[in-house]
Amino acid sequence: MFKVYKGEKHYIAECLDLPVVTQGRTIDEVVENVKEAIALHLEGEDLKEWDILPDFSILVNLELEPVHAKT
């Protein structure tokens, strides 16, 4: 699972299960960077030892600042 935060100019993704952090200018870019970062981190590893399926999926939790409607 990843948490995604909005920085000043980029979205920042931090993995909760692996030591992986990445960023991107858009949400789509940060998701692609997450996939690449995980692949690089696990390169050469036996995924069975990590209990990770070869066609793993990524769950992203996006935290946004609250926005209140003006009345």
C-alpha positions in Angstrom: 0.0 0.0 0.0 1.2 3.5 -0.8 0.2 6.9 0.6 0.3 9.7 -1.8 0.7 13.3 -0.6 0.5 16.5 -2.6 3.7 18.6 -2.3 4.2 22.1 -3.6 5.0 20.9 -7.2 4.8 17.1 -7.1 2.8 14.2 -5.7 4.9 12.1 -3.4 4.2 8.4 -2.9 5.5 6.5 0.1 5.2 2.7 0.4 4.1 1.4 3.7 5.3 -2.2 3.1 8.7 -1.6 1.3 11.3 1.1 1.6 10.2 2.8 -1.6 9.5 6.6 -2.0 9.0 8.3 -5.4 7.3 11.4 -6.9 5.6 12.7 -10.0 4.1 15.8 -11.4 0.7 14.2 -11.8 -1.1 11.3 -10.1 -0.7 9.2 -13.3 3.0 9.9 -13.3 3.5 9.1 -9.6 1.6 5.7 -10.1 3.9 4.8 -13.0 6.9 5.8 -10.9 5.7 3.6 -8.1 5.4 0.6 -10.4 9.0 1.2 -11.6 10.3 1.8 -8.1 8.8 -1.4 -6.9 10.2 -3.4 -9.8 13.7 -2.0 -9.3 13.5 -2.6 -5.5 12.4 -6.2 -6.0 14.7 -6.9 -9.0 16.5 -10.2 -8.5 14.4 -11.1 -5.5 12.3 -14.3 -5.2 8.8 -12.9 -5.0 7.6 -16.0 -3.2 9.9 -15.2 -0.2 8.1 -11.7 0.0 4.6 -13.3 -0.4 4.2 -11.2 -3.6 2.4 -12.5 -6.7 4.3 -11.9 -10.0 1.3 -9.9 -11.3 0.8 -7.9 -8.1 -1.5 -4.9 -7.9 -0.9 -1.6 -6.2 -3.3 0.0 -3.7 -2.8 3.8 -3.5 -4.3 5.9 -0.7 -4.5 9.6 -1.7 -4.8 12.1 1.1 -6.2 15.4 0.1 -6.7 18.7 2.1 -10.3 19.2 3.0 -12.2 21.7 0.8 -15.3 23.4 2.2 -18.1 24.8 0.1 -18.8 28.5 0.4 -22.3 29.3 1.5 
